Amino acid sequence: MGAITPKEDYTNIQHLTFDAVIVGGGGSGMRASYQLAQAGLNVAVLTKVFPTRSHTVAAQGGIGASLGNMQEDNWHYHFYDTVKGSDWLGDQDAIEFMCREAPKVVYELEHMGMPFDRNADGTIYQRPFGGHSANYGEKPVPRACAAADRTGHALLHTLYQSNVKMGTQFFVEWIALDLVRAENGDVLGVTAIDQETGNIAVFQAKATLFATGGAGRVYRASTNAYINTGDGLGMAARSGIPLQDMEFWQFHPTGVAGAGVLLTEGCRGEGAILRNKDGEPFMERYAPTLKDLAPRDFVSRSMDQEIKEGRGCGPKGDYILLDMTHLGADTIMKRLPSVFEIGKKFANVDITKEPIPVVPTIHYQMGGIPTNIHGQVVTPVPGTDNYTQPVKGFYAIGECSCVSVHGANRLGTNSLLDLVVFGKAAGEHIIDYVTKHHGDEYVALPTTVLENTMKRVRHLDETTEGENAQDVADAIRDIVQDHAGVFRTSALLDEGVKQILAIEPRVRNIHLKDKSKVFNTARVEALEVENLYEVAKATLISAAARKECRGAHTVVDFELPADHPTYSYGRRDDEWMKHTLWYSADNHLEYKPVRFQPLTVDPIPPKPRTF
């Protein structure tokens, strides 16, 4: 097969129809597809990599649920911890829904065959985790249901096998490009490209579900896989859907220094201790009750503080040590085998004998496509106080969505929980929608269905000169990393906004040297840059506008002491207890209120966060 000329005829494009198309075959996408396949729906799952290689595989520590197998626990405590962890930016109705559903979905996974670690009496083993407490913050509680330190890996394999059993149709190494919307705004499916052949197809569906994962690759140092380029967010933003709370990015306290690879919070759950250069367990000073198991934003800032004040380790004093040597080799090999391997591979450290160097590394996006508890994508109705009008036929779940159970900071173990709870909820809602509220007929697609996609693809095919996609992507990552890190300042953020807007001509001028069709990864990277760019703009513009400190968003200019009478740590509830919405078309921001009213219990009023 010779080189294909770029002027190829695009009239032979495949048009496929399904009841539902799911974009993303990770934890949330496969939990939803399992639900749909069980109901006998015709489902297509488009996935960028083989399903068991999705980034969910990297989740180590566990899935949170108040089973109470180790000591007394209930969903009320879990609810309280999640609201407090979110720094009161989480929507309390969604948080209650997730915490109440948690035990149910964990037992469902167990029945599917998920190989959880066990206690001697056969119940699921649970380990303590950051920010999880009993009796409303009184003492740490073991709530993380774990499969050693490979919980995400076990979850993906369990869900994949269950889907294979049900006959789910996977389109592996297909990459969605653009959302298809009708004149009236309803979502009718996606356009996508097959990496193997370079062919483009239209996937039309009665319901379109985004489960495309996070966009952690918008930062230079990240625990995220290279596939996490924010594709779902880019597609939604380009089609006019706002992105919510994109200023909130979680830094995980323990990324391997220099490599960025994640070491699970489960290390600290099992008893590992963070130490400064003097060997001092310094978290006791910052969080006397929860110590090393305070929420992630808090631990990351405390570590950063130690480094800034000159107590960092190593020749440059730029990292902290995570010490597990006292746990003993047996416990480590049983409960943390992957961490032992990572220590060897990425830091040349035997964690059974010496501590390992760690630094806070970007890990998770709390923001995303705004949704409700059924996974429906919601947008504000202009000129009214209705902020939650569902977009017909469009759903989003997992890290790419923002139902806002995580608010300004996610608690460990709540991400795997979020995947399965809302994967199932969206599945149930789609079944109802497709079988009862959607006719048998497919809506005629607009004539412009391929216009944007073809324009993007042709532009790359016809370029003769321009920028290298990787150089532009690296420039985006540098801007975001340098201007929106653990500690931010107003001046840095404003400068970041200027720089990110100034880089647009480079994003639009990407040149593709290799025009071939078959497994052309350079083409994929060039298409990903546009998605990264949307995420970077949303992050910097939203962050520069939020004039307070809340959860993962700490701006040095607004920092105040913990005991400040009205603004503890600089959190300004009177003005900023609201969600940010960013619109791509003109980069403007709108705001919508935080939903305070839970479903069945009293709301938890805001108070200062102490641990």
N, C-alpha and C positions, 0 to 999 in steps of 0.2 A: 504493500500500500504506500503510494508516494505521498508527498506533502499535499495537503488540501488547500486550495486557494481560498483566501479569506472572503472572496466575493460569493460564497456559497449561497445557494438558494434555500431560504428558510421556510418554504411553503409546506414542507412535508413534516411538520412538527406533530409529534404524537399528542393525542388528547385522551387522557385517561379519566374515568369517573369512579368515585368511591362514595360510600356513606360518610366516611370520615377520613381525613388525611392528617397524620400526626408528623410534625417535623421535629425529629430528634428521637433517638432510640436509647436514651439513658434511663435512669431510675424512674422519672415521672412519666416520660413518654411510654415506657413499657408497662407501667402500672395502669395507665389509662387504656392502652391497646388491649391489655389482658381483659379489662372490664368490658370493652366493646366486643372483643372476640367471643367472650362468654355469652353475650346477648345475641350472637349470630350476625353482627353487622359486618359489612364488607369494609375492611380497614387497610390503609396503606401507611406504613411507617417509613418515612425517608430519613436516612441516617448518614451522617458525614463519614463515620467510621463504623466498623463492625460493632453491633450493639454492646458486646461485653468489653469494648475498649472505650466506651463513653467515659467522660470525666468522673462520673459517679464512682468508678472503680477506685479512684484515689481516696475516697472517704475511708478513714481508718477507724475512728474511735467508737462509734456506736450510733444507735437510734434511740431517741429519748421517749420514754413512756413510763407512766407512774404505775408500774406493775406491783411495786412494793414487795419484790421477792427477797430483798436483803434486809430492809427495815421499812417501817411504816411509811407509806407515801399515798398521795391521792392527786387527782387532776387539779384541784384547787391550788395546791402548792406549785405545781408545774405552771399553771396559768399565771400565778403571781410572779414567779421567777422570769417568765417570758416577757410580761408587761414591764417589769422593772429592768430586765436586761435590755429591752428595746428603748430604754430611756424615755418611756411614755410617748413614743411616736408610733408604736404598733396599734393597729385597730383591735379593740378588745373583743368585738364579736367574732372576728376571724381567729383570734388567739384562743378564745374559749372553745370554738369549734375544733381546732387542731388538737388541743390538749385533751379534750373529752374523747375524741376519736382515737387517740394514740394507742391505748392498750389493744383496742379492736384490730387496728391494722397490723400491729406487731404479731398478734396471734394468727391473723390471716397469713402473714409471711411464714410463720412457723409451720402452719398447715400446708403451705406450698412446698415446704421442705428446706427452708433456710437453716443452715447449720449454725445456730447460735451456740456460744459457749454455755455450759451447764453448771449448775451447782450440784452438790452431792445428792440433793433430793430430787434432781431431774428438772428443776425449774430453770428458767433462763437466767444466766449470770448477768448482773448489772454492776457497772463501775461508777464511782463518783465522776463528775464532770464540771467544768467551769460554770459558775453561776447557778447551779442546781442546788436547791436547799429544801429542808423540811421545815414545816411550821412557819412559813412566811419569813424565811431568811435567818432562822435561828442557827441551823448547823448544816453542813454538807450532807447530801443524800445520794446514794448510788441509784442512778436512773437511766444510765446508758446501757441499752441491750447490745451486747457486743459479740462479734464473731472474731476472736483474737483482736488483731489490729488491721483486719481486712474486711471490715463490715460492708463497705460499699461493693467490694469485689463479690462477696457472698450474695449480696442483694441483687446485683446485676445478673449473675449466673442463675439465681433462682427465678427471676422474672423472665429471663430469656427462655429458659427451659419451659416455663409455664406457657409462654406465648407460642413456642414451637408446637407444643402439645395441642394448642387451640387453633393452629393453622394461620396465625397472623402473617400477613404478607410484608416482608421487609424489602425495601429498596436500598441496598447497601452501597455506600459511597456515592450517593446522590446528594447534591447540595442545593437547597432551596435558594432562589435568587430574589424573587419579588412576590409580594402579596397580590392576589387578584381581587379587586373590589368592583362591585356593580356601581352604576350611576348614583344609586341612593345610599351608597356607603356599605352595604352588606358585603361580607367576605365570602368569596366563592371558591377559594383554593389558592394554590401557589404555582409559580413557574419554577422549574428546577433543571439542573444540568447533571448528566451522568458522567462521573469522572472517567469511567472506563472508555467511553466512546466520544465524549464531548457533545453528545446529542442533548437537545433541549426538549422538555416535554411540559405540557400543562396538566397539572393534577387538579381536577375539579372535584369538589366535595360539598356535601350538605353542611358539614361542620369541619372547620380547620383548627387544629390545635397546635400551638407552638410549645415545644418542650426543648428549646434549643440551648439551654444551659447559660452559664454566666459569660462575662466578657473580661475575665481577669487578665487577658493578654494585652489589655490597653495600658498596663503598667510594665515597666522594664523588669522589675524583680517580682516574680509571681509564683505561687504554688500551683498555678493552673496549667492544664495541658495546652499544647500549641493550637488545638482546635477551638479553644474558647475565645472566639473573636467577636462575640456579640451579634451573630447573624440575625437572630430573631428580632433583636432590638433595632438593628439597622433597617430591616424590612418594615417593621411596624412604624418606625419614625418617618421613613421615606413616604409611607402611604398616609401620613397625616395623624397617626395615633400618638398621643403624648407619652413621654417616659416619666415615671414617677420616682422621686427621692434618689436621683442618681448621684447626689453628693455623698451618699453613705457607702463607703467601701470598707470592708473589714480587713484589718491586718491581723494575720494569725501570729501569735507571739513566737511560735517556735518553728521558723523555717531554717533549714541548715544554712549557716553563714556561708555566703559565696555561691551556693548552689540553688537556694530557694526551695528545695524539696521539703515537703511537709513532714514534720514529726507530730504525730497525733497528740491532742490534748489528753488522750488516754494515758500518756506517759505520766502526766501530773496526776491524773485520776488514780493511777496505781501507786502514786507516792513520790514521783520525781520532784526535784527541788531546783528552782532557778537560783543561781549564785552569781555574785559580782566578783571582781578580781581579788577581793579580800576573803573570798569563800563564804561571804555572809548570805544567808537566805533572806534576801531583802524584801520579799513580798509581805513578810510579817509587818513591816513598817507601814505599807500602803493599805493593806486589807487584813486587819487583825483577825477577822472571823474566818474568811474563806481562803486567805493566804494565796498560794499558787493557783487556787481554783476560783479566783475572781473572774468576772466576764472578760472576754478577749480584749475589748477596747481598752479596758482598765489595765490589764496586765501589759499590753503592748506599750501603753504610755509610760507605765512605771519602768519598764525595761529601757525605753528611750531616755527617760529622765536619768537613770543610773549612768547610762553611756555619756549623756550630755554633761553630767556633773563629775566626769572623770573616773568613774568606777567600772568602766567597761574592761573586758579582758583582751588578751592578745597584744602583739607588738603595737598595734594602732589604737588599742582600747576601744574597738568598734563592735564587739559582740558580747553576749552574756553566755554563761555556761549552764547547761541543763544536766543535772547530776542524777543518775539512776543507779550508781554503783552499789548503794546500800540495799537495793531491792533483791539482789542475789540473782545469779545466772538462771536459776530454775524458773523464777517468776518471769523474768524477761523473756526467756525462750518460749514460755507457755502463753503469756499474755501479749507480748510485744515482739513477735518474731520478725515482722517486716521492718520495724524500727532498728533492730539489730543489723539487718541487711543494709538498710539505708546508711547507717552509721559507717559501716565498712566501706560501702561503695562511694559515698559522696563526701565523707569527711575523714576517711582513713582512721576511724576511731572505733575501738572495741568498747561499746557502751557498758559492758559488764565490768570493765576495769577503770575507765576514765570518763569524765564528763564530755559532752559534745557541744561545740560552739553553735549558738542560735541567734537569729535576729528576727524582729517582726517583718513579715512578708505578706504582700497583698494576697487575699485568699478568697473573698466572697463579696458579691454585690448584694446589698440589701434592697436596692431599687430595682426597677424593671417596668414591664408593661402592666398598667393598672388593671386589677381584676377583682371580682367578688369571690365569695367562698365556693361558688360553683365552677370557678375557673373561667367565667365569662369575662371577656375584656370589656372594661367600662370606660366611658369618656363623659366629660361634663356636657350638659345641655346649655349652650350659650344663653346668657341673660336670665338664668333660673338658679335656684339653689339645689338643683338635682345634679350631683356630681358622678352619678353611677348609672348612666344610661348604657345598657349592654349593646355592644356592636354585634349585630345579628350574624350568627354563624362563625363567630371568632372566639377562640379560647386560648388561654396561656397558663402554663403551670411550671412549677420548679423554679430554678434560679433566674430564668429570664422574666418571670412574672413578679408583680408586687401586690400581693393580696394584703400585704403589710402585716404579717405575723412577726416580722423581724425588726420593724421600725428602724431605729438608728443603729442597732447593733444586734447581731444574731447570737443566740446562745448555742454553744456546741451541741451537737446531736439533733438540733431542730431542723437541720437542712434535710437529712434523710427522712425525717418525719414529714416535713413539708411535701417532699416528693410523693410519698405514698398516700398521705391523707388527701391532698388536692388532686393527685393523679386519679384516685378512686372517685372523688367527688365530681371531677370534670367528666369522667367516664359515665357516671350515672346520669348527669345532666344531659350529656350528648345523646345517650340512648333515648331519653324521654323526648328530646327535641327532634331527633331524626325520625323516631317511630310515630310520635303523636302530633308534632307541630310543623312538620315539613312534608310537603306532598311528595309523590313518587317522582314527579318530573324534575329535571335539573333546569335551572334558570339559564336562558341563553347568555353566553359570555359576551361582554362588551367587545366591540371590534378592536378596541385599543389594548386588548389583554396582553399582547406581547410587546407593546411599544417600548416600555421602559427597559425590559429585559434585553430586547434586541439591540436597543441603542447602546446599552452597556457593553454587550458582547461584541457588537460591530466595532465600537470605538477601540476596543483592545485589538481586534483583528486588523484594523486599518492603520494603526499607529506605525509611524516609521522612526519616530524619536520621542524622547520624553524621559520621565523619571523611572527608576527601578522601584518596584512595589515594596521590596524589603526595606530600602532606604527610607521611603516615606513612612512605612509602618514604624520603623525604629525612631524616626523623628517625632511621631505622634506619642510613642511610649515615653520618650525622654521628657517631653513637655508635661505629660500627665504625672510621671514619677516625680519630677523636680518641683512641681507646683501644687500637687494635691496629695502629699504624703501623710505620715502619722500626725505630725504637727504642721498646721497650716498658718499662714499669716495673710491678712487682707491684701497686702502689697503683692505677695507671691501669687495669690489666686487671680488678682486683676491682671497681672503680667501674663499668667497662664492663659487667660481668656484671649488676650491680645494675640499671643503667639499661635494659639490653636486656630483662631479665625484667619490669621495671616497665612497659614499653611494650606488653605483650601486650593489655591491654583495648582499646588504640587499634587494634591489628591486627585484632581480632575485631569492631570496630565501624565498619567501612568502609561508607560510604554511596555508592550509585551514583545520581547524578542522572539520567543519561541511560539509560533502560531499553530503548532500541531494540536491534534484533537485528543489523542489517546493518552490517558493518565498525565495530563499536563498540569502538574501541581502549581506551576508558576501562574497559570491562568486563575486557579482557585485563589491563590494568595492575592492576586491583583483585585479580584472581586471582593475579597475579605476586607481589604483596606477601607473601602467605603463604609462598611459596617463599623469598623473600629473608629472611624472618624466621627460617626454620629454619636457613639458612646462617649468619646473624648470630649466632644462639644457639650453634651448633656451634663457630664460630670463637672467640668470646670465652670460652666455658666451657672449651674444650680448651686455649686459650692460657694462661688464668689458672692452670690446674692444672700446666703444664709448667715446673718450677722449674730451668731451665737456659738456656744459649744454644746453639742448634744451627741452622745454615743460616739460613734467613730469619727464624727466631724468636730475636731478640736481646732479652733482658730485662736492662736496665741493672743491676738488683740483683745479677745473677749473673755479670756480666762479669768476666773475669780476663785477665791478659796472655797473649799467644800462647805465651810460653815457660814457663807454669805447669807444674810437673812432672807433675801428674795431670789437671788440667782445663784444657787449652789453650783459650783464648778463653771459658772457662766452660762447655764441653761436658762433661756428666757421664755418661760411658758406663756406669759401674757401676750407675747408677740409672735413667737415662732412654733407654737404647738400646732403645726399644720404641715401637710404634705406638699412637696414641690411638684409641679407638672411642667415639663419642658417640651416645647413644640419645635420641630426641626425646621419648618418652612421659613420662619423668620427669627428663630432663636428666642422667642419670648417665653416668659414664665407666667404661670398662673398658680394659684394655691387652692387646696381644698382641705376641709377640716378633718382632724383625726376623729375616728368613730370611737366614742368613749363608752357607749352602752353595750355591755356584753349581752349574750342571748338570754341567760337565765339567772345570773348572779349580779351582785352589786358591782359597780365599776371600782377599780383601784385608783384612788386619787393620787396625783403626782406628789412625790416627795424626794428629798435629796437621796442620791445613790451612795450608800455606804456598804462596805462588805467586811 
